[in-house]
Amino acid sequence: MSDGRERQARDRYFTMVAAEMAGVAGAVFGLVLIGRAQARWQELLGGAIVLAACVVIAVLPRALARRWRSGDGE
């Protein structure tokens, strides 16, 4: 494997890991909002953020990997 391809693979891996970490950070933020909520709308906002973060964790890294595997993300 050439040095350029190794660097590209490493960068793509780190991008997928960063996407997962951003999702986890969002989920933690949503849980903090739920835990400190003073009103019902704050709890709902926290729950929506947690659900959105779970979708990001589940979908985004796989979508990136699929895109890069097919060669569309050059």
N, C-alpha and C positions, 0 to 999 in steps of 0.2 A: 504494500500500500504506500503510495507516495505521501510525502510530507503534507502537501496541500489537502489531500483527501482525509488524512488523519486529523488535521486541524479543523476541517469542515465538520467531520463527525463529532469531534469533541465540542465544538461550538454548538452544534445542534443538540447534543445531549444536555449541555448546560442550559440551553434555552428551554428544553422540556422540563428540567428540574426547577428552573426559576418559575415557570408557569405553575407547577405544582405547589411550590412554596408560596407564591402569591395567593393561590386558592386557599391554602391552609391559613395564611395570615388573615384573609378575608373572613374565613369561618371563625377564627378566634375573635376577631373584631365584632362579628355578629353576636357571638356568645357573650362577650363583655357587654354589648348593648342590651341584650336580653336580661343579663344579671343585674344591671344598674337601672333598668327601666323604671320610670316613675309613672308612666301613663301607658295605656293599652297600645297606642299607635307606635310607641317606641319598641315595645315587644314585637309587634308585627314587622316593623322595619328590620329589627335584628334577625327575626326569623327569615325574612326575605333575603337578607344578605347571606345568611348561612346556607340557604338553599341554592342561591346563585353561586356561591363559592364551591359547593359540592358539585354542581354541574361543571364548573371550570376544572376542578380536580379530575373529574371523570372523563371529560370530553376533549379538552384542549390538547393535552400531551399526545393522546392517540391520534387526533386529527393532524397534528403537526407531523408525527411519525408517518402517517399514511401519505400525507402530501409529499414528504421528502422521499419516501420509498418509491413513489410512482414517478419521480423525476420532475414534477411540476414546480417544485420550489427552488429551482436552481438560482 
